[in-house]
Amino acid sequence: MLWGTFSWAALGPVVVVEQTLKAANYLNIIADQLHPYMAFVFPTGNGIFQQDNGPCQKSRIVLEWFEVHTDEFHLMPWPSNSPDRNRSGSSELKHHHVRISRLCVTAA
């Protein structure tokens, strides 16, 4: 599986994840890859990061990390019943096993 991030300003890192993505592994990716990317691309703290509500993304340690770093960028909520998560409705998405966290940007 791959984890990656991007914005209108720049492509971010892509990380190969060779095992099941658990909360601790995801937190390492967020801290080691996402955090420096967001600091570089959005130095004023106006970046917004969006996840897709995977189990590791909703874990207590990950949500607490985002709370601590809320002054550096914001975490946008993602509804759990989003059509993007409904793979049965899209034949194109059925065959993809790549999950990419989305980075959304608003002009602040």
DSSP file (Angstrom, degrees, kcal/mol; ACC not computed):
  #  RESIDUE AA STRUCTURE BP1 BP2  ACC     N-H-->O    O-->H-N    N-H-->O    O-->H-N    TCO  KAPPA ALPHA  PHI   PSI    X-CA   Y-CA   Z-CA
    1    1 A M              0   0    0      0, 0.0    16,-3.2     0, 0.0     2,-0.4   0.000 360.0 360.0 360.0 154.1    0.0    0.0    0.0
    2    2 A L  E     -A   16   0A   0     14,-0.2    97,-0.8    95,-0.2     2,-0.4  -0.926 360.0-161.1-117.4 144.4    1.1    3.6   -0.5
    3    3 A W  E     +A   15   0A   0     12,-2.6    12,-3.6    -2,-0.4     2,-0.3  -0.987  26.8 155.5-117.8 135.0    0.5    6.6    1.6
    4    4 A G  E     -A   14   0A   0     -2,-0.4    97,-0.8    95,-0.3     2,-0.3  -0.967  25.2-154.9-152.4 168.4    0.9   10.0    0.1
    5    5 A T  E     +     0   0A   0      8,-1.1     7,-2.1    -2,-0.3     2,-0.3  -0.984  13.6 170.0-145.3 154.9   -0.1   13.6    0.2
    6    6 A F  E     -A   11   0A   0     -2,-0.3    97,-0.5    95,-0.3     2,-0.3  -0.977   7.8-171.9-156.8 163.3   -0.4   16.5   -2.1
    7    7 A S        -     0   0    0      3,-1.6    97,-0.1    -2,-0.3    -2,-0.0  -0.882  47.2 -92.4-146.2 179.0   -1.7   20.0   -2.4
    8    8 A W  S    S+     0   0    0     -2,-0.3     3,-0.1     1,-0.2    96,-0.0   0.761 124.2  50.0 -66.0 -23.5   -2.2   22.7   -5.1
    9    9 A A  S    S-     0   0    0      1,-0.3     2,-0.3     0, 0.0    -1,-0.2   0.828 122.5 -13.2 -87.1 -34.5    1.2   24.0   -4.1
   10   10 A A        -     0   0    0      0, 0.0    -3,-1.6     0, 0.0    -1,-0.3  -0.988  62.5-103.5-166.5 150.9    3.4   20.9   -4.2
   11   11 A L  E     -A    6   0A   0     -2,-0.3    -5,-0.2    -5,-0.2     3,-0.1  -0.608  41.1-149.6 -75.8 143.0    3.5   17.1   -4.3
   12   12 A G  E     -     0   0A   0     -7,-2.1    22,-0.1    -2,-0.3    -1,-0.1  -0.327  31.3 -60.3-102.4-170.8    4.3   15.6   -0.9
   13   13 A P  E     -     0   0A   0      0, 0.0    -8,-1.1     0, 0.0     2,-0.4  -0.305  38.3-146.7 -70.6 153.8    6.0   12.4    0.1
   14   14 A V  E     -A    4   0A   0    -10,-0.2     2,-0.5    -3,-0.1   -10,-0.2  -0.993  15.6-162.9-118.7 129.8    4.9    9.0   -0.9
   15   15 A V  E     -A    3   0A   0    -12,-3.6   -12,-2.6    -2,-0.4     2,-0.5  -0.948  15.1-136.2-118.5 129.1    5.5    6.2    1.6
   16   16 A V  E     -A    2   0A   0     -2,-0.5     2,-0.6   -14,-0.2   -14,-0.2  -0.737  18.0-160.2 -81.3 124.6    5.5    2.5    0.9
   17   17 A V        -     0   0    0    -16,-3.2     4,-0.1    -2,-0.5    -2,-0.0  -0.931  11.1-178.3-109.4 112.7    3.6    0.7    3.7
   18   18 A E        +     0   0    0     -2,-0.6     2,-0.2     2,-0.1    -1,-0.1   0.514  63.7  38.7 -93.8  -5.5    4.5   -2.9    3.7
   19   19 A Q  S    S-     0   0    0    -18,-0.1     2,-0.1     1,-0.1    -2,-0.0  -0.773 106.6 -60.6-131.2 178.4    2.3   -4.1    6.6
   20   20 A T        -     0   0    0     -2,-0.2     2,-1.1     1,-0.1     5,-0.1  -0.412  59.9-115.2 -59.6 133.3   -1.2   -3.4    7.9
   21   21 A L        -     0   0    0     -2,-0.1    35,-0.3    -4,-0.1     2,-0.2  -0.629  42.3-179.3 -80.8 102.8   -1.3    0.3    8.8
   22   22 A K     >  -     0   0    0     -2,-1.1     4,-2.7    34,-0.1     5,-0.2  -0.503  42.9 -97.8 -95.1 168.1   -1.8    0.5   12.5
   23   23 A A  H  > S+     0   0    0      1,-0.2     4,-2.7     2,-0.2     5,-0.2   0.879 122.1  50.5 -56.3 -44.0   -2.2    3.6   14.6
   24   24 A A  H  > S+     0   0    0      2,-0.2     4,-1.8     1,-0.2    -1,-0.2   0.904 112.8  46.3 -65.1 -40.7    1.5    3.7   15.7
   25   25 A N  H  > S+     0   0    0      2,-0.2     4,-1.9     1,-0.2    -2,-0.2   0.914 113.7  49.1 -65.8 -42.3    2.7    3.3   12.1
   26   26 A Y  H  X S+     0   0    0     -4,-2.7     4,-2.7     1,-0.2    -2,-0.2   0.905 108.4  53.4 -64.1 -41.2    0.4    5.9   10.9
   27   27 A L  H  X S+     0   0    0     -4,-2.7     4,-2.9    -5,-0.2     5,-0.2   0.887 106.5  53.0 -61.9 -38.8    1.4    8.3   13.6
   28   28 A N  H  X S+     0   0    0     -4,-1.8     4,-2.9     2,-0.2     5,-0.3   0.910 110.2  47.7 -61.5 -41.9    5.1    7.8   12.5
   29   29 A I  H  X>S+     0   0    0     -4,-1.9     4,-2.6     2,-0.2     5,-1.7   0.930 113.3  47.9 -64.0 -45.2    4.1    8.7    8.9
   30   30 A I  I  <>S+     0   0    0     -4,-2.7     5,-2.7     3,-0.2    -2,-0.2   0.935 118.4  40.0 -61.0 -47.2    2.2   11.8   10.1
   31   31 A A  I  <5S+     0   0    0     -4,-2.9    -2,-0.2    -5,-0.2    -1,-0.2   0.891 125.2  35.1 -71.4 -40.0    5.0   13.0   12.4
   32   32 A D  I  <5S+     0   0    0     -4,-2.9    -3,-0.2    -5,-0.2    -2,-0.2   0.754 134.4  16.8 -89.7 -25.4    7.9   12.2   10.1
   33   33 A Q  I  X5S+     0   0    0     -4,-2.6     4,-1.5    -5,-0.3    -3,-0.2   0.796 126.5  40.3-113.7 -53.9    6.4   12.9    6.6
   34   34 A L  I  ><S+     0   0    0     -5,-1.7     4,-3.0     1,-0.2     5,-0.3   0.933 110.4  56.3 -68.0 -46.2    3.3   15.0    6.8
   35   35 A H  H  ><S+     0   0    0     -5,-2.7     4,-2.2    -6,-0.2    -1,-0.2   0.918 110.4  42.4 -57.7 -49.8    4.4   17.4    9.6
   36   36 A P  H  > S+     0   0    0      0, 0.0     4,-1.9     0, 0.0    -1,-0.2   0.887 114.6  53.0 -64.4 -36.0    7.6   18.6    7.8
   37   37 A Y  H  X S+     0   0    0     -4,-1.5     4,-2.9     2,-0.2     5,-0.3   0.944 110.5  45.9 -61.5 -48.7    5.7   18.9    4.5
   38   38 A M  H  X S+     0   0    0     -4,-3.0     4,-2.6     1,-0.2     7,-0.2   0.891 111.3  52.6 -63.7 -39.3    2.9   21.0    6.0
   39   39 A A  H  < S+     0   0    0     -4,-2.2    -1,-0.2    -5,-0.3    -2,-0.2   0.869 114.9  42.3 -63.9 -36.2    5.5   23.2    7.7
   40   40 A F  H  < S+     0   0    0     -4,-1.9    -2,-0.2    -5,-0.2    -1,-0.2   0.926 122.0  36.8 -75.7 -47.2    7.3   23.8    4.4
   41   41 A V  H  < S+     0   0    0     -4,-2.9    -2,-0.2     1,-0.3    -3,-0.2   0.834 130.3  30.0 -78.4 -33.2    4.2   24.3    2.2
   42   42 A F    ><  +     0   0    0     -4,-2.6     3,-2.2    -5,-0.3     5,-0.3  -0.572  66.1 163.0-126.0  67.8    2.1   26.2    4.7
   43   43 A P  T 3  S+     0   0    0      0, 0.0    -1,-0.1     0, 0.0    -2,-0.1   0.718  75.7  57.9 -63.8 -19.8    4.5   28.1    7.0
   44   44 A T  T 3  S-     0   0    0     -3,-0.1    -5,-0.1     1,-0.0    29,-0.1   0.456 115.0-113.6 -88.8   0.7    1.7   30.4    8.2
   45   45 A G  S <  S+     0   0    0     -3,-2.2    -6,-0.1    -7,-0.2    29,-0.1   0.691  80.0 124.9  80.8  18.4   -0.3   27.4    9.5
   46   46 A N        +     0   0    0     27,-0.1    60,-0.6     2,-0.1     2,-0.1   0.313  37.4 115.5 -96.3  10.7   -3.2   27.8    7.1
   47   47 A G  E     -B  105   0B   0     25,-0.5    27,-2.5    -5,-0.3     2,-0.4  -0.470  51.3-152.4 -77.4 150.5   -3.1   24.3    5.6
   48   48 A I  E     -Bc 104  74B   0     56,-1.3    56,-1.3    25,-0.2     2,-0.4  -0.992   5.4-157.7-125.5 125.6   -5.9   21.9    6.1
   49   49 A F  E     -Bc 103  75B   0     25,-3.4    27,-3.2    -2,-0.4     2,-0.4  -0.855   6.4-163.3-104.5 136.7   -5.3   18.1    6.2
   50   50 A Q  E     -Bc 102  76B   0     52,-2.6    52,-1.1    -2,-0.4     2,-0.2  -0.976   4.6-171.7-123.9 131.5   -8.1   15.7    5.4
   51   51 A Q        -     0   0    0     25,-0.7    50,-0.0    -2,-0.4    49,-0.0  -0.597  28.1-125.9-108.9 174.0   -8.2   12.0    6.2
   52   52 A D        -     0   0    0     -2,-0.2    30,-0.1    32,-0.0    49,-0.0   0.140  49.3-103.6-112.2  21.4  -10.7    9.3    5.1
   53   53 A N        +     0   0    0      1,-0.2     5,-0.1     4,-0.1    27,-0.0   0.769  56.9 168.7  67.2  29.4  -11.6    7.9    8.5
   54   54 A G    >>  -     0   0    0      1,-0.1     4,-1.1     3,-0.0     3,-0.9  -0.352  50.6-104.0 -62.7 156.5   -9.6    4.7    8.3
   55   55 A P  G >4 S+     0   0    0      0, 0.0     3,-0.6     0, 0.0     4,-0.3   0.875 122.0  49.7 -54.8 -41.6   -9.4    2.9   11.7
   56   56 A C  G >4 S+     0   0    0    -35,-0.3     3,-0.7     1,-0.2     6,-0.2   0.801 107.1  56.6 -69.2 -25.5   -5.8    4.0   12.4
   57   57 A Q  G <4 S+     0   0    0     -3,-0.9    -1,-0.2     1,-0.2    -4,-0.1   0.717 106.6  48.9 -77.6 -20.9   -6.8    7.6   11.5
   58   58 A K  G << S+     0   0    0     -4,-1.1    -1,-0.2    -3,-0.6    -2,-0.2   0.356  85.2 123.2 -97.7   4.1   -9.5    7.7   14.2
   59   59 A S  S <> S-     0   0    0     -3,-0.7     4,-2.5    -4,-0.3     5,-0.2  -0.252  72.1-117.5 -68.6 156.0   -7.3    6.3   17.0
   60   60 A R  H  > S+     0   0    0      1,-0.2     4,-2.6     2,-0.2     5,-0.2   0.905 111.9  51.5 -60.4 -44.9   -6.8    8.2   20.2
   61   61 A I  H  > S+     0   0    0      1,-0.2     4,-1.6     2,-0.2    -1,-0.2   0.867 112.3  46.3 -66.1 -34.6   -3.0    8.7   19.8
   62   62 A V  H  > S+     0   0    0     -6,-0.2     4,-2.1     2,-0.2    -1,-0.2   0.935 113.6  47.2 -71.8 -46.2   -3.4   10.1   16.2
   63   63 A L  H  X S+     0   0    0     -4,-2.5     4,-1.8     1,-0.2    -2,-0.2   0.875 111.5  51.8 -63.9 -36.6   -6.3   12.4   17.2
   64   64 A E  H  X S+     0   0    0     -4,-2.6     4,-2.1    -5,-0.2    -1,-0.2   0.889 106.9  53.9 -65.7 -38.1   -4.3   13.6   20.2
   65   65 A W  H  X S+     0   0    0     -4,-1.6     4,-1.6     1,-0.2    -2,-0.2   0.925 108.7  48.6 -61.2 -44.2   -1.3   14.3   18.0
   66   66 A F  H  < S+     0   0    0     -4,-2.1    -1,-0.2     1,-0.2    -2,-0.2   0.863 108.5  54.3 -65.2 -35.0   -3.5   16.5   15.7
   67   67 A E  H >< S+     0   0    0     -4,-1.8     3,-1.2     1,-0.2    -1,-0.2   0.915 107.8  49.7 -63.4 -42.2   -4.9   18.4   18.7
   68   68 A V  H 3< S+     0   0    0     -4,-2.1     3,-0.4     1,-0.2    -1,-0.2   0.845 116.9  41.8 -64.2 -33.7   -1.3   19.2   19.9
   69   69 A H  T >X S+     0   0    0     -4,-1.6     3,-1.7     1,-0.2     4,-1.4   0.125  77.2 115.8-101.6  19.6   -0.4   20.5   16.4
   70   70 A T  T <4 S+     0   0    0     -3,-1.2    -1,-0.2     1,-0.3    -2,-0.1   0.736  71.5  59.2 -64.9 -22.5   -3.7   22.3   15.7
   71   71 A D  T 34 S+     0   0    0     -3,-0.4    -1,-0.3    -4,-0.2     3,-0.1   0.635 105.9  50.0 -79.6 -11.9   -1.9   25.7   15.6
   72   72 A E  T <4 S-     0   0    0     -3,-1.7   -25,-0.5     1,-0.4     2,-0.3   0.787 130.4 -20.2 -95.3 -32.8    0.3   24.4   12.7
   73   73 A F     <  -     0   0    0     -4,-1.4    -1,-0.4    -7,-0.2     2,-0.3  -0.954  68.2-111.2-166.5 164.8   -2.4   23.1   10.5
   74   74 A H  E     -c   48   0B   0    -27,-2.5   -25,-3.4    -2,-0.3     2,-0.6  -0.777  15.3-134.6-110.0 147.7   -6.0   22.0   10.8
   75   75 A L  E     -c   49   0B   0     -2,-0.3   -25,-0.2   -27,-0.2   -27,-0.0  -0.892  21.1-146.7-100.0 117.7   -7.6   18.6   10.5
   76   76 A M  E     -c   50   0B   0    -27,-3.2   -25,-0.7    -2,-0.6     2,-0.1  -0.692  19.4-119.9 -85.2 131.7  -10.8   18.6    8.4
   77   77 A P        -     0   0    0      0, 0.0    -1,-0.1     0, 0.0   -25,-0.0  -0.395  22.5-155.5 -68.5 148.9  -13.5   16.2    9.5
   78   78 A W        -     0   0    0     -2,-0.1     4,-0.0     4,-0.0     2,-0.0  -0.989  20.9-119.1-127.3 120.6  -14.5   13.6    6.9
   79   79 A P    >   -     0   0    0      0, 0.0     3,-1.4     0, 0.0     0, 0.0  -0.331  16.0-133.9 -63.6 139.0  -18.0   12.0    7.2
   80   80 A S  T 3  S+     0   0    0      1,-0.3   -28,-0.0     5,-0.0     5,-0.0   0.700 103.6  53.7 -68.4 -18.8  -17.9    8.3    7.7
   81   81 A N  T 3  S+     0   0    0      5,-0.0    -1,-0.3     3,-0.0     5,-0.1   0.015  77.7 148.6-103.6  28.6  -20.5    7.7    5.0
   82   82 A S    X   -     0   0    0     -3,-1.4     3,-1.5     1,-0.1     4,-0.4  -0.336  55.0-128.0 -62.0 139.8  -18.7    9.6    2.3
   83   83 A P  G >  S+     0   0    0      0, 0.0     3,-1.2     0, 0.0     6,-0.2   0.788 106.9  67.4 -59.5 -27.2  -19.3    8.3   -1.2
   84   84 A D  G 3  S+     0   0    0      1,-0.3    -2,-0.1     5,-0.0     6,-0.0   0.777  99.4  50.3 -64.5 -24.6  -15.6    8.2   -1.8
   85   85 A R  G <  S+     0   0    0     -3,-1.5     2,-1.4     1,-0.1    -1,-0.3   0.543  87.1  92.9 -88.7  -7.6  -15.4    5.4    0.8
   86   86 A N    X   +     0   0    0     -3,-1.2     3,-1.1    -4,-0.4     4,-0.2  -0.667  48.3 171.6 -89.0  86.9  -18.2    3.4   -0.9
   87   87 A R  G >   +     0   0    0     -2,-1.4     3,-1.3     1,-0.3     7,-0.2   0.740  69.2  68.5 -71.1 -22.6  -16.1    1.2   -3.2
   88   88 A S  G 3  S+     0   0    0      1,-0.3    -1,-0.3    -3,-0.1     3,-0.1   0.753  95.7  57.4 -68.5 -20.6  -19.0   -0.9   -4.3
   89   89 A G  G <  S+     0   0    0     -3,-1.1     2,-0.4    -6,-0.2    -1,-0.3   0.529 104.4  54.0 -86.1  -5.5  -20.4    2.1   -6.2
   90   90 A S    <>  -     0   0    0     -3,-1.3     4,-1.4    -4,-0.2    -1,-0.2  -0.945  56.9-165.9-136.0 114.4  -17.3    2.6   -8.4
   91   91 A S  H  > S+     0   0    0     -2,-0.4     4,-0.7     1,-0.2    -1,-0.1   0.822  93.8  58.9 -66.4 -29.0  -15.8   -0.1  -10.5
   92   92 A E  H  4 S+     0   0    0      1,-0.2     3,-0.4     2,-0.2    -1,-0.2   0.906 109.4  42.6 -65.0 -40.4  -12.7    2.1  -10.9
   93   93 A L  H >4 S+     0   0    0      1,-0.2     3,-1.3    -3,-0.2    -1,-0.2   0.712  97.6  76.6 -79.4 -20.3  -12.1    2.1   -7.2
   94   94 A K  H 3< S+     0   0    0     -4,-1.4    -1,-0.2     1,-0.3    -2,-0.2   0.859  98.9  43.0 -57.6 -36.7  -12.9   -1.6   -6.6
   95   95 A H  T 3< S+     0   0    0     -4,-0.7     2,-0.5    -3,-0.4    -1,-0.3   0.367  95.2  92.4 -96.7   5.0   -9.5   -2.6   -8.0
   96   96 A H    <   +     0   0    0     -3,-1.3    -4,-0.0    -4,-0.1    -3,-0.0  -0.848  42.3 179.4-102.9 134.8   -7.3   -0.1   -6.3
   97   97 A H        +     0   0    0     -2,-0.5     2,-0.5     2,-0.0   -95,-0.2   0.059  50.3 109.8-116.8  22.4   -5.7   -0.8   -3.0
   98   98 A V        -     0   0    0    -97,-0.1     2,-0.6     2,-0.0   -95,-0.1  -0.871  49.0-165.2-102.0 127.0   -4.0    2.5   -2.7
   99   99 A R        -     0   0    0    -97,-0.8     2,-0.6    -2,-0.5   -95,-0.3  -0.953   5.1-171.5-113.4 122.2   -5.2    4.9   -0.1
  100  100 A I        -     0   0    0     -2,-0.6     2,-0.2   -97,-0.2   -95,-0.1  -0.950  19.4-134.5-115.9 123.1   -4.1    8.5   -0.4
  101  101 A S        -     0   0    0    -97,-0.8     2,-0.4    -2,-0.6   -95,-0.3  -0.519  28.8-127.6 -70.5 142.7   -4.8   10.9    2.3
  102  102 A R  E     -B   50   0B   0    -52,-1.1   -52,-2.6    -2,-0.2     2,-0.6  -0.712  12.8-153.4-100.2 142.9   -6.0   14.2    0.8
  103  103 A L  E     -B   49   0B   0    -97,-0.5     2,-0.4    -2,-0.4   -54,-0.2  -0.956  14.7-168.6-114.5 116.3   -4.7   17.6    1.5
  104  104 A C  E     -B   48   0B   0    -56,-1.3   -56,-1.3    -2,-0.6     2,-0.4  -0.824   3.0-158.8-107.1 145.1   -7.2   20.3    1.0
  105  105 A V  E     -B   47   0B   0     -2,-0.4     2,-0.4   -58,-0.2   -58,-0.1  -0.960   7.3-171.4-125.3 137.6   -6.2   24.0    1.0
  106  106 A T        -     0   0    0    -60,-0.6     2,-0.6    -2,-0.4    -2,-0.0  -0.961  33.1-111.5-122.5 147.5   -8.3   27.0    1.6
  107  107 A A              0   0    0     -2,-0.4   -60,-0.0     1,-0.2    -2,-0.0  -0.652 360.0 360.0 -76.3 122.3   -7.2   30.5    1.0
  108  108 A A              0   0    0     -2,-0.6    -1,-0.2     0, 0.0   -61,-0.0   0.410 360.0 360.0-109.7 360.0   -6.9   32.1    4.4
